[in-house]
Amino acid sequence: MVAENKFSKYLIYAIGEIVLVVIGILIALQINEWNDHRKEIALENEYYCRLLEDVQLDKEQMENLIQLAEDRLVASNQSIRLLIDEKSEKIAIATQIKLATKAIYSDFEPNNSAYQDLKSGANLNIITDKSVIKTLNHYFNRVDELKSIIMINGKYAVDLAFAHDDNFANGSHRAAMVEGRLQNGLDENLKEAISSFDDGILSSQMRKRLLHESVEFAGVNSRQVELYDMLLQEIDDLKLQLEKKCETK
């Protein structure tokens, strides 16, 4: 009986030890799981903030493109005014037409480093709010859609501007030497020699052609502003959603 009593106590003690070990293991597993979950939350928030940084860069780029397009639109209208006035100098007209087509073929390149990183491997599962993924997919699809229209319009304007085979007749060379790509690219004696090939007179036929092209440039630039504004709205919508996620997580 004494032996059995000691064995019973030992068995209870052993069971107690096992229970404590099991509880310790479960607590350790729970702590590890909690730590892993905390790391996932931190990583998710990091992605939200990285995505927000990319979108903020997109906004800066888009605002710059809008400003350029608006400046081109102003120049387009000014070239039309000058062409309507037969007293306007050819070089002044050519200068405004150059400004009306400056960087008109510029491309918008969204910053997508965080998005591409998310799409690699299983990283996409880190984002628990699937509405963010849906918005991101919509955003980049919409960017591609609007970019294709922007580039088509820009190419049309560039092709129109480069269709001239006599840049003396339209004043383009003279304008480029005074305020353009040839201003610092040519020696002064060469500028003087080349200027002798330009009589400074804009023919009625060339005036009519440039007037047609200037109206086309005004239409293209007006459309570019409209398309850029649409892209800016998409950027602002995504930015607003990411700002909320980056702040609250």
Contacts in CASP RR format, 6 or more apart in sequence:
PFRMAT RR
TARGET T0000
AUTHOR 0000-0000-0000
METHOD contacts of the structure
MODEL  1
MVAENKFSKYLIYAIGEIVLVVIGILIALQINEWNDHRKEIALENEYYCR
LLEDVQLDKEQMENLIQLAEDRLVASNQSIRLLIDEKSEKIAIATQIKLA
TKAIYSDFEPNNSAYQDLKSGANLNIITDKSVIKTLNHYFNRVDELKSII
MINGKYAVDLAFAHDDNFANGSHRAAMVEGRLQNGLDENLKEAISSFDDG
ILSSQMRKRLLHESVEFAGVNSRQVELYDMLLQEIDDLKLQLEKKCETK
40 126 0 8 1.000
41 249 0 8 1.000
43 126 0 8 1.000
44 126 0 8 1.000
44 127 0 8 1.000
44 128 0 8 1.000
44 249 0 8 1.000
45 245 0 8 1.000
45 246 0 8 1.000
45 249 0 8 1.000
47 114 0 8 1.000
47 117 0 8 1.000
47 118 0 8 1.000
47 123 0 8 1.000
47 126 0 8 1.000
47 127 0 8 1.000
48 127 0 8 1.000
48 132 0 8 1.000
48 242 0 8 1.000
48 245 0 8 1.000
48 246 0 8 1.000
48 249 0 8 1.000
49 242 0 8 1.000
49 246 0 8 1.000
50 113 0 8 1.000
50 114 0 8 1.000
50 117 0 8 1.000
51 114 0 8 1.000
51 115 0 8 1.000
51 118 0 8 1.000
51 132 0 8 1.000
51 136 0 8 1.000
51 242 0 8 1.000
52 239 0 8 1.000
52 242 0 8 1.000
52 243 0 8 1.000
52 245 0 8 1.000
52 246 0 8 1.000
53 111 0 8 1.000
53 114 0 8 1.000
54 110 0 8 1.000
54 111 0 8 1.000
54 112 0 8 1.000
54 113 0 8 1.000
54 114 0 8 1.000
54 115 0 8 1.000
55 111 0 8 1.000
55 235 0 8 1.000
55 238 0 8 1.000
55 239 0 8 1.000
55 242 0 8 1.000
56 239 0 8 1.000
57 111 0 8 1.000
58 110 0 8 1.000
58 111 0 8 1.000
58 235 0 8 1.000
59 232 0 8 1.000
59 235 0 8 1.000
59 236 0 8 1.000
59 239 0 8 1.000
61 108 0 8 1.000
61 109 0 8 1.000
61 111 0 8 1.000
62 108 0 8 1.000
62 228 0 8 1.000
62 231 0 8 1.000
62 232 0 8 1.000
62 235 0 8 1.000
63 232 0 8 1.000
65 106 0 8 1.000
65 108 0 8 1.000
65 228 0 8 1.000
66 225 0 8 1.000
66 228 0 8 1.000
66 229 0 8 1.000
66 232 0 8 1.000
68 102 0 8 1.000
68 103 0 8 1.000
68 106 0 8 1.000
69 104 0 8 1.000
69 221 0 8 1.000
69 224 0 8 1.000
69 225 0 8 1.000
69 228 0 8 1.000
70 221 0 8 1.000
70 225 0 8 1.000
71 99 0 8 1.000
71 102 0 8 1.000
72 99 0 8 1.000
72 100 0 8 1.000
72 101 0 8 1.000
72 102 0 8 1.000
72 103 0 8 1.000
72 104 0 8 1.000
72 217 0 8 1.000
72 221 0 8 1.000
72 224 0 8 1.000
73 100 0 8 1.000
73 218 0 8 1.000
73 221 0 8 1.000
73 222 0 8 1.000
73 225 0 8 1.000
75 96 0 8 1.000
75 97 0 8 1.000
75 99 0 8 1.000
75 100 0 8 1.000
75 102 0 8 1.000
76 96 0 8 1.000
76 100 0 8 1.000
76 214 0 8 1.000
76 217 0 8 1.000
76 218 0 8 1.000
76 219 0 8 1.000
76 221 0 8 1.000
77 218 0 8 1.000
78 96 0 8 1.000
79 93 0 8 1.000
79 96 0 8 1.000
79 97 0 8 1.000
79 100 0 8 1.000
79 210 0 8 1.000
79 214 0 8 1.000
79 217 0 8 1.000
80 211 0 8 1.000
80 214 0 8 1.000
80 215 0 8 1.000
80 218 0 8 1.000
82 88 0 8 1.000
82 92 0 8 1.000
82 93 0 8 1.000
82 96 0 8 1.000
83 93 0 8 1.000
83 207 0 8 1.000
83 210 0 8 1.000
83 211 0 8 1.000
83 214 0 8 1.000
84 211 0 8 1.000
86 207 0 8 1.000
89 200 0 8 1.000
90 170 0 8 1.000
90 171 0 8 1.000
90 174 0 8 1.000
90 200 0 8 1.000
90 201 0 8 1.000
90 202 0 8 1.000
91 171 0 8 1.000
91 174 0 8 1.000
91 175 0 8 1.000
91 178 0 8 1.000
91 200 0 8 1.000
93 171 0 8 1.000
93 202 0 8 1.000
93 210 0 8 1.000
94 170 0 8 1.000
94 171 0 8 1.000
94 172 0 8 1.000
94 174 0 8 1.000
94 175 0 8 1.000
95 175 0 8 1.000
95 178 0 8 1.000
95 179 0 8 1.000
96 214 0 8 1.000
97 161 0 8 1.000
97 170 0 8 1.000
97 172 0 8 1.000
97 210 0 8 1.000
97 213 0 8 1.000
97 214 0 8 1.000
97 217 0 8 1.000
98 172 0 8 1.000
98 175 0 8 1.000
98 176 0 8 1.000
98 180 0 8 1.000
100 214 0 8 1.000
100 217 0 8 1.000
100 218 0 8 1.000
100 221 0 8 1.000
101 157 0 8 1.000
101 158 0 8 1.000
101 161 0 8 1.000
101 217 0 8 1.000
104 154 0 8 1.000
104 157 0 8 1.000
104 158 0 8 1.000
104 217 0 8 1.000
104 220 0 8 1.000
104 221 0 8 1.000
104 224 0 8 1.000
105 151 0 8 1.000
105 154 0 8 1.000
105 155 0 8 1.000
105 157 0 8 1.000
105 158 0 8 1.000
107 147 0 8 1.000
107 150 0 8 1.000
107 151 0 8 1.000
108 143 0 8 1.000
108 147 0 8 1.000
108 150 0 8 1.000
108 228 0 8 1.000
108 231 0 8 1.000
110 139 0 8 1.000
110 140 0 8 1.000
110 143 0 8 1.000
112 140 0 8 1.000
115 136 0 8 1.000
115 140 0 8 1.000
117 123 0 8 1.000
118 124 0 8 1.000
118 126 0 8 1.000
118 127 0 8 1.000
124 133 0 8 1.000
127 133 0 8 1.000
129 245 0 8 1.000
131 241 0 8 1.000
132 241 0 8 1.000
132 242 0 8 1.000
132 245 0 8 1.000
135 237 0 8 1.000
135 238 0 8 1.000
135 241 0 8 1.000
136 238 0 8 1.000
139 234 0 8 1.000
139 235 0 8 1.000
139 237 0 8 1.000
139 238 0 8 1.000
142 231 0 8 1.000
142 234 0 8 1.000
143 231 0 8 1.000
143 234 0 8 1.000
146 227 0 8 1.000
146 230 0 8 1.000
146 231 0 8 1.000
149 227 0 8 1.000
150 224 0 8 1.000
150 227 0 8 1.000
150 228 0 8 1.000
153 220 0 8 1.000
153 223 0 8 1.000
153 224 0 8 1.000
153 227 0 8 1.000
154 220 0 8 1.000
154 224 0 8 1.000
156 216 0 8 1.000
156 220 0 8 1.000
157 216 0 8 1.000
157 217 0 8 1.000
157 220 0 8 1.000
157 221 0 8 1.000
160 213 0 8 1.000
160 216 0 8 1.000
160 217 0 8 1.000
161 213 0 8 1.000
161 217 0 8 1.000
164 170 0 8 1.000
164 172 0 8 1.000
167 173 0 8 1.000
168 174 0 8 1.000
168 197 0 8 1.000
168 198 0 8 1.000
169 202 0 8 1.000
169 203 0 8 1.000
169 206 0 8 1.000
170 202 0 8 1.000
170 206 0 8 1.000
170 209 0 8 1.000
170 210 0 8 1.000
171 198 0 8 1.000
171 200 0 8 1.000
171 202 0 8 1.000
173 182 0 8 1.000
173 194 0 8 1.000
173 198 0 8 1.000
174 195 0 8 1.000
174 198 0 8 1.000
174 200 0 8 1.000
176 182 0 8 1.000
176 183 0 8 1.000
177 183 0 8 1.000
177 186 0 8 1.000
177 191 0 8 1.000
177 194 0 8 1.000
177 195 0 8 1.000
182 191 0 8 1.000
186 194 0 8 1.000
202 210 0 8 1.000
END
